[in-house]
Amino acid sequence: MESITPLLTVAVSIVAAVLIVATRRWPDIREGVSVMAGIVKFGLVLTMVPTVLDGKTIQYTLVAIASEVPVVAFRVDALGLLFAATASFLWILTTFYSIGYMRSLNEHAQTRYYFCFALTMSATMGVAFSSNLVTLYLFYELISFATYPLVAHKETDEAFDKGNKYVFYLLMTSKGLLLATFLSYALSGTFEFKPSGMFRPDTDRTLLTLTYFLFLIGIAKAAIMPFHAWLPAAMVAPTPVSALLHAVAVVNTGIFCILRIMFHVFGVELMRELNLGVITAVIASITIIIASLYALTRDNLKALLAYSTIGQLSYMVLGGALLTPAGMAAGIIHIANHALGKITLFLCAGSIYVASHKTKVSELNGIAKRMPYTMTAFALGALSLIGFPLLGGFISKWYLTLGSVEAGQYSFVAVLITSTILNACYFVPIVYAAFFRELPPGEKPIRQEAPTVMVVPLALTAAGILVSFFAPEMFLDLAKLIVGDVK
C-alpha cells in the first residue's frame, strides 16, 4: 500500500535537527525537541506495525527517473520494521540519558551533539525503510557523516585521530558497497529488493560471487573481521554515543544491510547454490571467537564492550548465513536482543563514569555497594549476552543452535558453545567483583548512583531484556514473516 508514513518517519528528526539549532540558547527547549522527536518517530513506526503484521508492505517513492525508476524510495516490510522499531524506541531512552550525562559532565558543544544525534536517526530510518540499493547506499553514507562529529566530540588530539580513523575507514570501505550496487544493476537490470533475490537464473556465477564479497567488504559497519578496526577506535566518543553506535544505529545498520543483501538481493536459493552461506558462516564464526578472545584481554570497560559487540554482531551474520528458518529467525531477532543487552551495558558504563570516574574493569571491585541499581542492570545485560535462560539473549542462542542443527552444521554449535564460555569468562568476573568483592581502601559503601535521568533509562532497557524473553511475540512474529517471505 502507498503511504507517506515512511517518509514522515525519516523526516521527523530532520525537522528536529533544525529546531535544535534554532533553540540552542534554551537548553530545556532544545532537549525537549529531541525527546519529542523520538516519541513522534516511534509513534509513527508503531502505526505501521498492524499493516506489516497483516503481511502487507508500505511504499512511498520520493525521487524517480522518468517517473518509472525509483531512486530514493521507501518500503516498509517486516525486516525494516523490526530494525526501525528497535532503533526508534532506544533513541528515546538514549536521549533522556544524554541529558543527564551531558549536563553532569558539563560537556561542550551540546547543540551540535543533539543535532548530529537527530541526523543519525533520520539516516538510520532511511536505511531501515530503503526499497532499493541506491536509497540504502545514500542513507548508509549519511550515517557515517552524521556520526563523525559525535565520535570526535571531545576535540582532543586523540578524539580527532580516532574520529578520522572511524570516518575514513567507513567511507573508504563503503566504495565496495557502491561498486556492488552498480554491479548488481548491471547483472539484474534493477536496484529493487525482491523476496527471492534480484538476479536471473542465468547470471554469471563468478560475477555474482565477486559482487557478494564486495557487499561484505563495503558494509564494514557490520564489523566483520578484518573490517572491524573502526569500532574500538570509536570508543573515544562520549558513552551515550557509544550506546548509539553499538545498539541503536551504526552497527545494527551494518547487520541489517548484510541480512538485506542475503535475503533480498541474492535470495536464499542462490546463496545456497553458490555456497555463500557456508563461507559467510565460517567468516562470522572466526570473528565471534577472535573478538571474544580480544575482549578477555581488555581492562578498559568500553574497549571490552566494543569487542563484545564485534562478536555479537557476527551471531546475527551467522544466523542469516545458516539459511535455515530457525537460523534466519535467530539472526533477525538478535538485532533487538543484542540492542537491549548492549545498550544496557553501555549506559551502565556511562553511569559508572559519571558517578565515580572509573573506566577500568579492575576498578570495579565492590562498586555494586555504591551503585546497586546500575550494577543490577549491568548484570542482566551481561547475562543476557552470555545467553542465560529467562533473558532475551537466551532466545537468540536457542534459535542459533536450532538453526545450526537444521543445517547439519554441528561445527557451528561448537562455535556457539565456545563463544558462550568465553563471554562468561569476561562478563561473570565483572559481575562477581562488583557484588562480592570489597570496595578499594578509602571508599565507603555509601550509595552514589548517577542522576535519576540516567538511571531510569538503563533500568528500562534492563527490564526490556526480561520482557524480550517472556513476551518475544512481536519480534518472533516479524521474524517468521521475513523467513516465510524469503525461504
C-alpha positions as CSV (number, residue, x, y, z in Angstrom):
1,M,0.0,0.0,0.0
2,E,1.1,3.6,-0.7
3,S,1.6,5.8,2.3
4,I,3.7,8.8,3.2
5,T,4.3,7.5,6.7
6,P,7.8,6.1,6.0
7,L,8.9,9.5,4.7
8,L,7.5,11.3,7.7
9,T,9.3,8.9,10.0
10,V,12.6,9.8,8.3
11,A,11.8,13.5,8.2
12,V,10.8,13.9,11.8
13,S,14.3,14.1,13.2
14,I,15.5,16.3,10.2
15,V,12.9,18.8,11.3
16,A,14.0,18.3,14.9
17,A,17.7,18.9,13.9
18,V,16.7,22.4,12.5
19,L,14.7,23.1,15.7
20,I,17.6,22.0,17.9
21,V,19.8,24.6,16.2
22,A,17.1,27.3,16.4
23,T,16.6,26.7,20.2
24,R,20.3,26.4,21.0
25,R,20.1,29.3,23.6
26,W,17.4,27.5,25.5
27,P,18.7,24.1,26.6
28,D,15.5,22.9,28.1
29,I,13.5,23.5,24.9
30,R,16.4,22.1,22.7
31,E,16.4,18.9,24.7
32,G,12.6,18.8,24.8
33,V,12.6,18.9,21.0
34,S,15.0,15.9,20.9
35,V,12.7,13.9,23.2
36,M,9.5,14.8,21.4
37,A,11.1,13.9,18.0
38,G,12.0,10.5,19.4
39,I,8.5,9.9,20.7
40,V,6.8,11.0,17.5
41,K,9.2,8.9,15.4
42,F,8.5,5.8,17.5
43,G,4.8,6.5,17.3
44,L,4.9,6.7,13.5
45,V,6.7,3.3,13.4
46,L,4.1,1.8,15.6
47,T,1.3,2.9,13.3
48,M,2.8,0.7,10.6
49,V,3.0,-2.5,12.7
50,P,-0.6,-3.7,12.1
51,T,-0.2,-3.3,8.3
52,V,3.1,-5.2,8.2
53,L,1.9,-8.0,10.6
54,D,-1.0,-8.4,8.2
55,G,1.5,-9.4,5.5
56,K,1.5,-6.2,3.6
57,T,4.3,-3.7,2.7
58,I,4.1,0.1,2.8
59,Q,5.7,2.0,-0.1
60,Y,6.5,5.6,-1.0
61,T,8.6,7.0,-3.8
62,L,10.3,10.3,-3.2
63,V,12.5,10.6,-6.3
64,A,12.2,8.6,-9.6
65,I,13.8,8.8,-13.0
66,A,11.2,9.5,-15.7
67,S,8.5,8.6,-13.1
68,E,9.3,4.9,-13.7
69,V,12.6,4.0,-12.0
70,P,12.6,4.8,-8.2
71,V,15.9,6.2,-7.0
72,V,15.0,7.4,-3.5
73,A,12.1,5.3,-2.4
74,F,10.9,3.7,0.8
75,R,9.4,0.3,1.5
76,V,8.4,-0.9,5.0
77,D,8.5,-4.7,5.4
78,A,8.9,-6.9,8.4
79,L,12.8,-6.7,8.5
80,G,12.8,-3.0,8.2
81,L,10.1,-2.5,10.7
82,L,11.9,-4.6,13.3
83,F,15.1,-2.6,12.9
84,A,13.2,0.7,12.9
85,A,11.1,-0.2,16.0
86,T,14.2,-1.2,18.0
87,A,16.2,1.9,17.0
88,S,13.5,4.4,17.5
89,F,12.4,3.1,20.9
90,L,16.0,3.0,22.2
91,W,16.6,6.5,20.8
92,I,14.0,7.9,23.2
93,L,15.8,6.4,26.2
94,T,19.2,7.4,24.9
95,T,18.1,11.0,24.6
96,F,16.9,11.1,28.2
97,Y,20.1,9.5,29.3
98,S,22.2,12.0,27.2
99,I,20.6,14.9,29.0
100,G,21.8,13.6,32.4
101,Y,25.2,12.6,31.0
102,M,26.0,15.8,29.1
103,R,24.8,18.1,31.9
104,S,26.5,16.2,34.7
105,L,29.9,16.4,32.9
106,N,29.2,20.0,31.7
107,E,30.1,18.9,28.1
108,H,30.7,21.5,25.5
109,A,29.0,21.7,22.1
110,Q,25.8,20.2,23.3
111,T,23.7,21.7,20.5
112,R,26.0,20.1,17.9
113,Y,25.7,16.8,19.8
114,Y,21.9,16.7,19.7
115,F,21.8,18.0,16.1
116,C,24.1,15.1,14.9
117,F,22.1,12.6,17.0
118,A,18.9,13.7,15.2
119,L,20.5,13.4,11.7
120,T,21.9,10.0,12.6
121,M,18.4,8.8,13.5
122,S,16.9,10.1,10.2
123,A,19.6,8.3,8.3
124,T,19.0,5.1,10.3
125,M,15.3,5.2,9.4
126,G,16.2,5.8,5.8
127,V,18.3,2.6,5.8
128,A,15.6,0.6,7.5
129,F,12.9,1.7,5.0
130,S,15.0,1.6,1.8
131,S,13.3,-0.1,-1.0
132,N,16.4,-0.3,-3.2
133,L,20.1,-0.4,-3.2
134,V,20.5,3.3,-4.2
135,T,18.4,4.6,-1.3
136,L,20.2,2.2,1.1
137,Y,23.6,3.4,0.0
138,L,22.8,7.1,0.3
139,F,21.5,6.8,3.9
140,Y,24.3,4.4,4.8
141,E,26.8,7.0,3.9
142,L,24.9,9.8,5.6
143,I,25.2,7.8,8.9
144,S,29.0,7.9,8.6
145,F,29.0,11.7,8.1
146,A,26.4,12.4,10.8
147,T,28.2,10.3,13.4
148,Y,31.8,11.7,12.8
149,P,31.2,14.8,15.0
150,L,29.8,12.6,17.7
151,V,32.9,10.3,17.7
152,A,35.3,13.3,17.7
153,H,33.1,15.2,20.1
154,K,35.8,15.8,22.8
155,E,38.0,17.6,20.2
156,T,41.2,16.3,21.8
157,D,44.1,15.1,19.6
158,E,43.1,11.5,20.4
159,A,39.5,12.2,19.6
160,F,40.4,13.7,16.2
161,D,42.9,10.9,15.5
162,K,40.4,8.1,16.2
163,G,37.5,10.0,14.7
164,N,39.4,10.4,11.5
165,K,40.2,6.7,11.5
166,Y,36.5,6.0,12.1
167,V,35.1,8.0,9.2
168,F,38.0,7.3,6.8
169,Y,37.6,3.5,7.4
170,L,33.9,3.6,6.8
171,L,33.9,5.9,3.8
172,M,36.7,4.0,2.1
173,T,35.2,0.6,2.6
174,S,31.7,1.8,1.5
175,K,33.0,2.2,-2.0
176,G,32.8,-1.5,-2.2
177,L,29.1,-1.2,-1.4
178,L,28.7,1.4,-4.2
179,L,30.6,-0.8,-6.7
180,A,28.5,-3.8,-5.7
181,T,25.3,-1.7,-6.1
182,F,26.2,-0.9,-9.7
183,L,27.3,-4.4,-10.5
184,S,24.0,-5.7,-9.2
185,Y,22.2,-3.3,-11.5
186,A,24.3,-4.4,-14.5
187,L,23.6,-8.0,-13.7
188,S,19.9,-7.8,-12.9
189,G,18.6,-4.6,-14.5
190,T,17.1,-3.3,-11.2
191,F,18.0,-1.8,-7.9
192,E,14.9,-3.0,-6.2
193,F,14.9,-5.6,-3.4
194,K,12.9,-8.7,-4.1
195,P,12.0,-11.6,-1.7
196,S,13.5,-14.2,-4.0
197,G,16.6,-12.1,-4.9
198,M,17.3,-9.8,-7.8
199,F,19.2,-12.0,-10.2
200,R,18.1,-14.1,-13.1
201,P,18.9,-17.8,-13.1
202,D,21.4,-17.5,-16.0
203,T,23.5,-14.7,-14.4
204,D,27.3,-15.4,-14.4
205,R,28.2,-17.1,-11.1
206,T,31.7,-15.7,-10.9
207,L,30.4,-12.1,-11.2
208,L,27.8,-12.9,-8.6
209,T,30.3,-14.2,-6.2
210,L,32.5,-11.1,-6.7
211,T,29.5,-8.9,-6.2
212,Y,28.6,-10.6,-2.9
213,F,32.1,-10.2,-1.4
214,L,32.2,-6.5,-2.5
215,F,29.0,-6.2,-0.4
216,L,30.7,-7.8,2.6
217,I,33.7,-5.5,2.3
218,G,31.6,-2.5,1.6
219,I,29.3,-3.0,4.6
220,A,32.1,-2.5,7.2
221,K,29.6,-1.2,9.8
222,A,28.8,-4.9,10.4
223,A,32.4,-5.1,11.9
224,I,33.2,-8.5,10.4
225,M,36.9,-9.2,10.8
226,P,39.2,-7.9,9.4
227,F,37.0,-4.9,8.7
228,H,36.4,-4.1,12.4
229,A,39.2,-1.7,13.4
230,W,36.9,1.4,13.3
231,L,34.8,0.1,16.1
232,P,37.3,0.1,19.0
233,A,38.6,3.4,17.8
234,A,35.1,4.9,18.1
235,M,35.2,4.3,21.8
236,V,36.8,7.7,22.2
237,A,33.3,9.1,21.9
238,P,31.1,10.0,24.9
239,T,29.4,7.0,26.3
240,P,25.9,7.8,25.0
241,V,27.4,8.0,21.5
242,S,28.9,4.6,22.1
243,A,25.5,3.3,23.0
244,L,24.1,4.9,19.8
245,L,26.9,3.3,17.7
246,H,26.6,-0.2,19.3
247,A,22.9,-0.6,20.0
248,V,20.8,1.9,18.1
249,A,22.2,2.9,14.7
250,V,25.6,2.2,13.2
251,V,26.4,-1.5,13.9
252,N,22.8,-2.6,13.6
253,T,22.7,-0.7,10.3
254,G,25.6,-2.9,9.1
255,I,23.9,-6.1,10.2
256,F,20.6,-5.0,8.7
257,C,22.3,-4.3,5.4
258,I,24.1,-7.7,5.4
259,L,20.8,-9.5,6.0
260,R,19.1,-7.5,3.3
261,I,21.7,-8.4,0.8
262,M,21.5,-12.1,1.8
263,F,17.7,-12.3,1.7
264,H,16.5,-9.7,-0.8
265,V,19.4,-9.2,-3.2
266,F,20.8,-12.7,-3.6
267,G,18.0,-14.8,-2.1
268,V,18.2,-18.0,-0.1
269,E,18.4,-20.4,-3.1
270,L,21.2,-18.5,-4.8
271,M,23.1,-18.2,-1.5
272,R,22.9,-22.0,-1.2
273,E,23.8,-22.7,-4.8
274,L,26.9,-20.5,-4.6
275,N,27.9,-21.9,-1.1
276,L,28.0,-18.3,0.1
277,G,26.0,-19.1,3.2
278,V,28.6,-21.6,4.5
279,I,31.5,-19.3,3.6
280,T,29.9,-16.4,5.4
281,A,29.1,-18.5,8.4
282,V,32.7,-19.6,8.7
283,I,33.9,-15.9,8.5
284,A,31.3,-15.0,11.1
285,S,32.4,-17.8,13.4
286,I,36.1,-16.8,13.2
287,T,35.1,-13.2,14.1
288,I,33.0,-14.5,17.1
289,I,35.9,-16.4,18.6
290,I,38.7,-13.9,17.9
291,A,36.6,-11.0,19.2
292,S,35.8,-12.9,22.4
293,L,39.5,-13.6,22.9
294,Y,40.3,-9.9,22.4
295,A,37.6,-8.9,24.9
296,L,39.2,-11.2,27.5
297,T,42.4,-9.1,27.4
298,R,40.8,-5.7,27.8
299,D,40.8,-3.8,31.1
300,N,39.1,-0.7,29.7
301,L,35.4,-1.4,30.1
302,K,34.3,0.3,26.9
303,A,37.0,-1.5,24.9
304,L,35.8,-4.8,26.3
305,L,32.3,-3.9,25.3
306,A,33.5,-2.9,21.8
307,Y,35.0,-6.3,21.2
308,S,31.9,-8.0,22.7
309,T,29.9,-6.1,20.2
310,I,32.0,-7.3,17.3
311,G,31.4,-10.9,18.4
312,Q,27.7,-10.4,19.0
313,L,27.2,-8.8,15.6
314,S,28.6,-11.9,13.9
315,Y,26.0,-14.0,15.8
316,M,23.4,-12.2,13.6
317,V,25.5,-12.8,10.4
318,L,25.9,-16.5,11.3
319,G,22.2,-16.9,11.9
320,G,21.3,-15.3,8.5
321,A,24.1,-17.3,6.7
322,L,22.8,-20.6,8.0
323,L,19.9,-20.1,5.6
324,T,17.5,-22.3,7.7
325,P,14.3,-21.0,9.2
326,A,15.5,-21.1,12.8
327,G,18.9,-19.7,11.9
328,M,17.5,-16.8,9.9
329,A,15.0,-16.1,12.7
330,A,17.9,-16.0,15.2
331,G,19.9,-13.5,13.1
332,I,16.8,-11.3,12.9
333,I,15.6,-11.3,16.5
334,H,19.2,-10.9,17.8
335,I,19.1,-7.3,16.3
336,A,16.6,-6.5,19.1
337,N,18.0,-8.8,21.8
338,H,21.6,-7.6,21.3
339,A,20.5,-3.9,21.2
340,L,18.7,-4.2,24.5
341,G,21.6,-6.0,26.2
342,K,24.4,-3.9,24.8
343,I,22.7,-0.5,25.3
344,T,22.2,-1.5,28.9
345,L,25.9,-2.2,29.4
346,F,27.0,1.0,27.8
347,L,24.5,3.1,29.7
348,C,25.8,1.4,32.9
349,A,29.4,2.2,31.9
350,G,28.5,5.8,31.4
351,S,26.7,6.0,34.7
352,I,29.8,4.5,36.5
353,Y,31.9,7.1,34.9
354,V,29.7,10.0,35.8
355,A,29.3,8.8,39.4
356,S,32.8,7.6,40.1
357,H,35.0,8.5,37.1
358,K,36.0,4.8,36.8
359,T,36.7,3.4,33.4
360,K,38.6,0.1,34.0
361,V,37.3,-3.3,34.8
362,S,40.0,-3.6,37.5
363,E,38.5,-0.6,39.3
364,L,35.0,-2.1,39.8
365,N,35.6,-4.1,43.0
366,G,32.6,-3.7,45.3
367,I,31.0,-1.0,43.2
368,A,27.5,-2.6,43.5
369,K,27.6,-1.4,47.1
370,R,27.6,2.1,45.9
371,M,25.6,1.7,42.6
372,P,23.2,-1.3,43.2
373,Y,20.7,-0.3,40.6
374,T,23.3,0.3,37.9
375,M,25.2,-2.9,38.6
376,T,22.0,-5.0,38.7
377,A,21.1,-3.7,35.3
378,F,24.7,-4.4,34.2
379,A,24.4,-8.0,35.4
380,L,21.1,-8.5,33.5
381,G,22.7,-7.1,30.3
382,A,25.8,-9.3,30.7
383,L,24.0,-12.5,31.5
384,S,21.6,-11.9,28.5
385,L,24.5,-11.6,26.1
386,I,26.1,-14.7,27.6
387,G,22.8,-16.5,26.8
388,F,21.4,-17.2,30.3
389,P,17.8,-18.6,30.4
390,L,15.0,-16.1,31.3
391,L,16.7,-13.3,29.5
392,G,16.3,-12.2,25.9
393,G,19.7,-13.3,24.7
394,F,18.9,-16.9,25.5
395,I,16.2,-17.0,22.8
396,S,18.8,-15.8,20.2
397,K,21.2,-18.5,21.2
398,W,18.5,-21.1,21.3
399,Y,17.4,-20.4,17.7
400,L,21.0,-20.1,16.5
401,T,21.6,-23.6,17.9
402,L,18.4,-25.0,16.3
403,G,19.4,-23.3,13.0
404,S,22.9,-25.0,13.1
405,V,21.3,-28.4,13.7
406,E,18.7,-27.8,10.9
407,A,21.6,-27.0,8.6
408,G,23.5,-30.1,9.7
409,Q,26.4,-27.8,10.7
410,Y,27.4,-29.1,14.1
411,S,30.7,-27.3,14.0
412,F,28.7,-24.0,14.4
413,V,27.1,-25.5,17.5
414,A,30.7,-25.9,18.9
415,V,31.4,-22.3,18.0
416,L,28.3,-21.2,19.9
417,I,29.3,-23.2,23.0
418,T,32.9,-21.9,22.9
419,S,31.8,-18.3,22.5
420,T,29.3,-18.6,25.3
421,I,32.1,-19.9,27.6
422,L,34.3,-17.0,26.5
423,N,31.6,-14.5,27.0
424,A,31.1,-15.8,30.5
425,C,34.8,-15.6,31.2
426,Y,34.9,-11.8,30.6
427,F,31.5,-10.8,31.9
428,V,31.0,-13.0,35.0
429,P,34.2,-11.8,36.8
430,I,33.0,-8.2,36.4
431,V,29.6,-9.0,38.0
432,Y,31.3,-11.1,40.7
433,A,33.8,-8.4,41.6
434,A,31.1,-5.7,41.7
435,F,28.8,-7.6,44.0
436,F,31.0,-9.8,46.1
437,R,34.4,-8.1,46.5
438,E,35.2,-5.3,48.9
439,L,35.5,-1.7,47.8
440,P,39.0,-0.3,47.4
441,P,40.6,1.2,50.6
442,G,39.3,4.6,51.4
443,E,35.9,4.1,49.6
444,K,32.8,3.9,51.8
445,P,29.7,1.9,50.9
446,I,27.6,5.0,50.5
447,R,25.0,4.9,47.7
448,Q,26.1,7.2,44.9
449,E,24.2,6.5,41.7
450,A,24.3,8.6,38.6
451,P,21.5,11.2,38.2
452,T,17.9,9.7,38.0
453,V,17.5,10.8,34.4
454,M,20.4,8.4,33.6
455,V,19.4,5.5,35.9
456,V,15.8,5.3,34.7
457,P,16.7,4.6,31.0
458,L,19.2,1.9,31.9
459,A,16.6,0.3,34.3
460,L,14.0,0.3,31.4
461,T,16.4,-1.3,29.0
462,A,17.3,-3.9,31.6
463,A,13.5,-4.5,32.1
464,G,13.3,-4.9,28.3
465,I,15.8,-7.8,28.5
466,L,13.3,-9.6,30.7
467,V,10.3,-8.7,28.5
468,S,12.1,-9.9,25.4
469,F,12.3,-13.4,27.0
470,F,8.8,-13.6,28.5
471,A,7.0,-11.7,25.7
472,P,9.0,-12.1,22.5
473,E,5.9,-12.4,20.2
474,M,6.3,-9.2,18.2
475,F,9.9,-9.9,17.3
476,L,9.2,-13.6,16.6
477,D,6.1,-12.7,14.5
478,L,8.1,-10.3,12.4
479,A,11.0,-12.8,12.0
480,K,8.5,-15.5,10.9
481,L,7.1,-13.1,8.3
482,I,10.6,-12.5,6.9
483,V,11.6,-16.1,6.9
484,G,8.3,-17.1,5.3
485,D,8.8,-14.5,2.6
486,V,12.3,-15.5,1.5
487,K,12.6,-19.2,2.1
